Amino acid sequence: MKIKVKVPATSANLGVGYDCLGIALDAYCIATFEEIEHGLEISGCEQAYCNSDNLFYRSFCAALEYMQKKVQGVRIHIDSNIPTARGLGSSATCIVAGITAASAMFHNAMNKYEIFDLAAKLEGHPDNVAPAIFGALCVSFMEEGHASMIRYGIKKDMHFIAIIPNYEVKTEDARKVLPTQMSYHDAVYQMGRCAAFAKALEIGNMLIVKKACKDKMQEPYRKQLIPEYDKIRALCERFGADTMFLSGSGSTMMALTREEECAMQLKKQLQIQYPAWDLRILHATYDGVQSEVL
């Protein structure tokens, strides 16, 4: 049996939604999983990852164990245009693809909530895997070791300008720079803006998007890992973007606008100033992971 899985890229945190907000975007990882007589064959990625430590494979095996199923061997081919280690959910796509493929190989033995719960355990947090599975904008959290989420809508005419540097920011380094405590005053500041920002994205209220997306919890500390951060923010403001935030822990920065001309002009200017960077105009997608039998 051969299974094709398509998983969207994701952007987590969205500035004020540290470890709880995530959105699905229209860049994709496509992977095929084919049962073979024995062994493991992996193609479409760097040779260093073509082994049993591959995250697609480890997630596939974790799902088999969960379902108490076995396969003799598997051939995996990966075709992804999601950059790795840039804050666009590349590890979440691997995990979600592997689990979904295993489930599909046994006639969708796991429902989406089981896939979500297992994926969150493997990823360590649910903010990226939730939109990768369910699509759109997701708010998620862990409760007694299990993942929960609720899905928001989002205006489809929003343009997410992904500004992807040619270097990575390691999640470990991004975690290290964060303080271990915050005041009640800052917690109240953050909670109000997080709730307002999620609703503003759903209804397309760009005034509230602009006001609410001012983070105190992680971006003031993580921006030091991205030398160009302040220059990029000033450029986004100059060309009329409503806000800019780090995607995940970086290094990708994400500008947001509903004006197509603004998005095009900002991308053009960024291409001139940072020709070695990957620059994309993305849009939210309501479609999470999809699978089909080939």
N, C-alpha and C positions, 0 to 999 in steps of 0.2 A: 504494500500500500504506500502511496506517495501523497504527502500532505503539503499544501502551500499555505503559508501564514504571512499575513501583512499587518504590520504594527506601526502606528504613527509615532513620530517624534513627540516629545513632551517638553514643556518648560515648567519648572517647579519654583516655588516660593513666590514668584511674581512680585518681588519687592517686599510687601508687608505680610505675605502669607507663609512665613518661615515654616518649613516642614509640614504644611497642611494644604496649601493651594497647588494645583497643577492643571495644565491645559494641554489638550491634544492639538498638534499642528500637522499641516499637510506636507510633511517630508516623511519618507517611509523606509522601513526595513522590511525586505521580503526574504523569506527563507523557506526552503523546501526540505522536508524530512522524509526519507524513503527507507522503509525496512529492507534490510539485506540479509544474506544468509549468516554472516558473522562479522564481527569487528566494527570499527569506526572509521568513516571516511569524511573528511571535512574539506570544503573548498570555498573560495570566495573571500578569504580573509588572510592576514599575514600568517606565514608558516609557523611562527612561534605560537599561534593559537590553534593550530590544527592538531589538537590532541585532547586527551580526556579532561584537561583543565578548562576547556572551552566552555564559556558560560551558557551558550545555547544547549550544549550537550549536558552539562551538569543540571540545568533546570529541567530538561527533558527527563533525565534519570530520576530527579526528585519527584516529578509528577508520576512516573511509573511506580515508584515506591509508594506514593500516596494512594494510588489506585490498586496497588498490589497486582500489577501486571508486568509482563516481561516481553522484550523483543530480542531476537537473536543478534541483530546488528543494525546499525543505522548509518545512512549516508546523508550528510547535511550540506546544503549549498546556501551561501549567504550572499545576498545582493542588497546592500544598504547604502543610502546616501545621507545617513545621519553621522556626522563627525563624532569620533570617540573622544571621551574625556573633555568635552567642551560645555557641559551643562545642558544638553538637549536630550537627556534620557537614554543614552545609548545602552547603558547596562540594563535599564528597565525593559527595553525592547528585546534584548537577548533573553531575559528571564521570561517575559510574557510569551514570546514566540516559542520557547522550548516547552513550557507547560501546556500551551494551547495545542501545539502539534501532538504531544503525547495524548492529550484528551481526545483530539479529533481522530487519532489513529484507532481509538477504541470507542468510536461512535459517540463522541462528545460526552464521555463518561463524567466529566466535571462540569458543573455549571459555572457561570462567570464569577459568582461570589466565592466559590471554592478556588477558582484560579486566582482571584484577587487576594484571598487570604494567604495562599501558599506563596504567591509572588511577593507579597509584602514581607513575609518571613524571610525569604531568600534575599531580598533587596535590603532589608533592615529598616525600611520606612515605606509608607504607602503613597507618598505624594506624587511620585512619577508613575508608579504602576497603575494607579487608579485611572487617570485619563488614558493611559495606553490601552487599557481594557475597555473602559466604558465610553471614551470619547468626551468631547466638550470640556467644560470646566468642572473640576471635581474638588470637593473639600473632604479631606480624609483624616483619620486618626486611628491610633491603636488603643484597644481596651482589653486588658488582661491577656495580652499576647495575640489578640485577633484584630483584624482590620475592619473598619467601618468607613463608609463614604456616603456622600450625597452629591448628586449631579445637578449643576446649574446649566442653563442655556447660555449662549453667547451670541452676540451680533456677528453675522457672517461678513459684514463689510468692514470689519476691523483688519488693519494691515499691521502685521508684526514684522518689523525689520530686524532680522537676526544679524547681528554684527559679531562675526566669529573670528577672533584673532588666530594667528598662526602659531599659537602656543597654548598649552593647557594649564589649568589650575587644578592641582590635585585636591580631591575632596578632603583628604586628611589635613592638608595645609589650611584649607578654608575653614575647617572645624577648629583648628588650633588657635586661630586669631580671634575667635569669639570670646567675649567675657563669660564667666561662669554664673553671673547673677545680673538681674536687672531690677530697677525700682518698681513699686506699684504704679507710680506716675507714668513711667514708660510702658508698663504692661497695659494700662488703660488706654494710653495713646495708641498702642499697637492694635489692641482688640477692636476698637471702634473703626479704625481705618481698614483693617482686614475685612470685617463684615461689610462695610460700605463699598469697598473696592470690588468684592465678589458680585454684589448686586448691581453695581454700576456697569461691570462688564456684561452682565446678563441683559440689561436694558439699553445699553449703549449710551449711558450718561457720561459724556467725556469731561464735563465740569467736575463731577465727583471723582472720576478716574484720576484727573490731574491733582485734585486736592488730597485724595486718600493715599495715593501711591508715594508716600514719603516715609521710608523705613528708618527705624531707629535700632532695630534688633540685630541685623547682620550686615547690610550693605556698607554702613559707615566703617566697618572693620575689614570687610573682604575687599573693598575697592583698592586697598593698598597693594593687593596682589596683582592688580591690573594697572600698570603705569599710565595707560592712556585714558583711564576711566573719566576723569574730570574734563578732558578735552572732548571726548565723545559726548558726554552729557551736554556740554555747552553747544556742540554742533547740532545735536538733536533739538535743543530748545530754539536755536537760531532758525532751523528749517521748519519749525512749527509742530513737532511731535508733541503729543499730549503728555507723555511720560516716557521714562526709560528706566529699566531695572536689570539686574543681573538675572540671567537664566540659570536656574539651579545655583551652584556655587561658582559659576563662571567656567571658563573665561568669556563665554558668550554674553553679550549685552543685548537687550531687546528694547527697541523703541516701538511705540504704539501710536497709531493715528487711524482715524476713519477717512482721511483725505488721501485719495490715490496719488494725486499730484505731489503732495508732501512726501509720501513714501518713495516715489520715484526720484524726486530731487535729492532727498537725503541719501538714498542709495548711491546715486551718481556722484555726489560729493565725497562720500566715504570711499568709493572706488578710486577716486583721484588721490585722496590722502593716504589710503592704506591699500595699495594695489595687491599686496600679498595676502590679504585677508579674504575670507569667504563671506560674501554678503548676499542675503536672500530676503525676499519679501514672502512671508508665509501667512497662512490664514488658519483660523481655528477649524477643526473638523469635528463633526458630531459622531463620526465613525471611529470606534475603538478597534481592537484587534479583530481580524476576520480570517477565517480559514476555509479551505475547500479541498476536497479530494480530487486529485488529478487522475 
